[in-house]
Amino acid sequence: MVEWDGTVVLTTPRLRLRTFRPDDLPLYAELNADPEVVRFLGGALSRHESDAIAEHAQGLHATEGIGLLAVERAEDGVFVGMCGLHHVTDWYPDIEVAWRLARSHWGHGYATEAAAAWLRHGFTTLDLPRVISIADREPPNVRSIAVMRRLGMVHDHDADLVDENGEPFAAVVHSITAAQWRSGPGRTAARPR
Ligand SMILES: CC(C)(COP(=O)(O)OP(=O)(O)OC[C@H]1O[C@@H](n2cnc3c(N)ncnc32)[C@H](O)[C@@H]1OP(=O)(O)O)[C@@H](O)C(=O)NCCC(=O)NCCS
């Protein structure tokens, strides 16, 4: 049974990383329908599709304590978007760190801050050996690749993948190992409060 109670999983200086609540869903659907947000994500989602990915995230949190969960700004409780860890088993055995924020919340460092906390969780609590992140390569998802670099992730390889709609896309995969994380900038990027 999936709970929609906004359980806080991690905190950062400015953010709460938590499970979704019912009142997040219209806002999540809004960002998932914004053409600029979904430019590299296979196009706009319907409300039903947006709710379904939130539900999938809740399920992954319930079973494994990870998932592409909600990001909330701590000072005023505003829903900012999504960030977290999940499986990309169609492509790789590794866990991926991923992010998607409402357009109005770009340019504040929130994605890097949230993802840094998820990496810390992955490499400490979950003892993961390695985390990857996948982005469009042609044309490049410049903002997303910049987040990866700020986290201390390094270019792993280029790949030609096929998305869940059967569409081929040119991808670039970045990665970070536990050892790289321990000695890199990401470790101190967003310590929990
Ligand atoms: C990818 C995405 C999450 C990146 O968001 P972002 O806001 O650019 O990334 P960050 O949170 O790391 O913020 C960095 C920016 O905030 C600025 N910033 C402002 N205040 C800051 C602060 N206090 N701390 C850190 N950075 C700050 C940085 O200077 C940087 O600005 P710049 O882009 O002008 O260089 C966002 O563009 C998005 O949601 N895209 C659509 C979904 C998507 O493509 N997801 C990825 C699929 S692979």
The ligand as an SDF file (V2000), in Angstrom:
LIG
                    3D

 48 50  0  0  0  0  0  0  0  0999 V2000
   18.3810   19.9960  -15.2520 C   0  0  0  0  0  0  0  0  0  0  0  0
   17.8370   21.0070  -14.2420 C   0  0  0  0  0  0  0  0  0  0  0  0
   17.2860   20.2950  -13.0170 C   0  0  0  0  0  0  0  0  0  0  0  0
   18.9900   21.9380  -13.8590 C   0  0  0  0  0  0  0  0  0  0  0  0
   18.5160   22.9790  -13.0380 O   0  0  0  0  0  0  0  0  0  0  0  0
   19.4960   24.1880  -12.6680 P   0  0  0  0  0  0  0  0  0  0  0  0
   18.7210   25.1040  -11.8280 O   0  0  0  0  0  0  0  0  0  0  0  0
   20.1340   24.6830  -13.9190 O   0  0  0  0  0  0  0  0  0  0  0  0
   20.6530   23.4650  -11.8500 O   0  0  0  0  0  0  0  0  0  0  0  0
   21.1650   23.7690  -10.3730 P   0  0  0  0  0  0  0  0  0  0  0  0
   20.0940   23.5100   -9.4090 O   0  0  0  0  0  0  0  0  0  0  0  0
   22.4350   23.0260  -10.2020 O   0  0  0  0  0  0  0  0  0  0  0  0
   21.4180   25.3290  -10.3990 O   0  0  0  0  0  0  0  0  0  0  0  0
   22.5850   25.8510  -10.9600 C   0  0  0  0  0  0  0  0  0  0  0  0
   22.4060   27.3040  -11.2780 C   0  0  0  0  0  0  0  0  0  0  0  0
   21.9180   28.0000  -10.1190 O   0  0  0  0  0  0  0  0  0  0  0  0
   22.8080   29.1070   -9.8420 C   0  0  0  0  0  0  0  0  0  0  0  0
   22.7050   29.4220   -8.4040 N   0  0  0  0  0  0  0  0  0  0  0  0
   22.0340   30.4930   -7.9150 C   0  0  0  0  0  0  0  0  0  0  0  0
   22.0630   30.4820   -6.5800 N   0  0  0  0  0  0  0  0  0  0  0  0
   22.7740   29.3850   -6.2110 C   0  0  0  0  0  0  0  0  0  0  0  0
   23.1540   28.8630   -4.9590 C   0  0  0  0  0  0  0  0  0  0  0  0
   22.8020   29.4460   -3.8080 N   0  0  0  0  0  0  0  0  0  0  0  0
   23.8640   27.7180   -4.9460 N   0  0  0  0  0  0  0  0  0  0  0  0
   24.2240   27.1070   -6.0810 C   0  0  0  0  0  0  0  0  0  0  0  0
   23.8890   27.5720   -7.3190 N   0  0  0  0  0  0  0  0  0  0  0  0
   23.1640   28.7150   -7.3740 C   0  0  0  0  0  0  0  0  0  0  0  0
   24.1200   28.6410  -10.3700 C   0  0  0  0  0  0  0  0  0  0  0  0
   24.9960   29.7200  -10.6080 O   0  0  0  0  0  0  0  0  0  0  0  0
   23.6940   27.9880  -11.6870 C   0  0  0  0  0  0  0  0  0  0  0  0
   23.3580   29.0120  -12.5920 O   0  0  0  0  0  0  0  0  0  0  0  0
   23.7100   28.9130  -14.1730 P   0  0  0  0  0  0  0  0  0  0  0  0
   22.8350   27.8500  -14.7340 O   0  0  0  0  0  0  0  0  0  0  0  0
   23.3600   30.2650  -14.6690 O   0  0  0  0  0  0  0  0  0  0  0  0
   25.1550   28.5570  -14.2580 O   0  0  0  0  0  0  0  0  0  0  0  0
   16.6970   21.8310  -14.8750 C   0  0  0  0  0  0  0  0  0  0  0  0
   17.2020   22.5280  -15.9870 O   0  0  0  0  0  0  0  0  0  0  0  0
   15.5120   20.9620  -15.3220 C   0  0  0  0  0  0  0  0  0  0  0  0
   14.6400   20.6080  -14.5350 O   0  0  0  0  0  0  0  0  0  0  0  0
   15.4810   20.6190  -16.6270 N   0  0  0  0  0  0  0  0  0  0  0  0
   14.3750   19.8740  -17.1930 C   0  0  0  0  0  0  0  0  0  0  0  0
   14.3660   18.4160  -16.8030 C   0  0  0  0  0  0  0  0  0  0  0  0
   15.5960   17.6690  -17.2840 C   0  0  0  0  0  0  0  0  0  0  0  0
   16.0620   17.8740  -18.4060 O   0  0  0  0  0  0  0  0  0  0  0  0
   16.0940   16.7910  -16.4220 N   0  0  0  0  0  0  0  0  0  0  0  0
   17.2860   16.0370  -16.6850 C   0  0  0  0  0  0  0  0  0  0  0  0
   17.0960   14.9190  -17.6160 C   0  0  0  0  0  0  0  0  0  0  0  0
   18.6650   14.1610  -18.0070 S   0  0  0  0  0  0  0  0  0  0  0  0
  1  2  1  0
  2  3  1  0
  2  4  1  0
  2 36  1  0
  4  5  1  0
  5  6  1  0
  6  7  2  0
  6  8  1  0
  6  9  1  0
  9 10  1  0
 10 11  2  0
 10 12  1  0
 10 13  1  0
 13 14  1  0
 14 15  1  0
 15 16  1  0
 15 30  1  0
 16 17  1  0
 17 18  1  0
 17 28  1  0
 18 19  1  0
 18 27  1  0
 19 20  2  0
 20 21  1  0
 21 22  1  0
 21 27  2  0
 22 23  1  0
 22 24  2  0
 24 25  1  0
 25 26  2  0
 26 27  1  0
 28 29  1  0
 28 30  1  0
 30 31  1  0
 31 32  1  0
 32 33  2  0
 32 34  1  0
 32 35  1  0
 36 37  1  0
 36 38  1  0
 38 39  2  0
 38 40  1  0
 40 41  1  0
 41 42  1  0
 42 43  1  0
 43 44  2  0
 43 45  1  0
 45 46  1  0
 46 47  1  0
 47 48  1  0
M  END
$$$$
